[in-house]
């Protein structure tokens, strides 16, 4: 990237770019799958907040949500889809462009 490119708009995925969803996607990118409580602890989000952001990521096709019961207790597992993995990789590349070429 040269100085002429600095300041040009990049196309960051707004679904991923929201801070809470970025935290969720970052966590899911490095694991095969994660359960709801693990993500609550890692992200610091409340139950309702995490649930809301999960729904938006699922609607975008970025994550799969699997609900099951363990010892008669609900257990929710999240997994990044292939579409989500591609979108996250693309997001990372676009974000890199924002910082490339900046002087100290």
ABEGO torsion letter per residue (X at the ends): XBAAABGBBBBBBAAAABAAAAAAAAAAAABABBBAAAAAAAAGBBAAAAAAAAAAAAAAGABBBBBBBBGGBBBBBBBBBAAAAAAAAAAAAAAAAAABGBBX
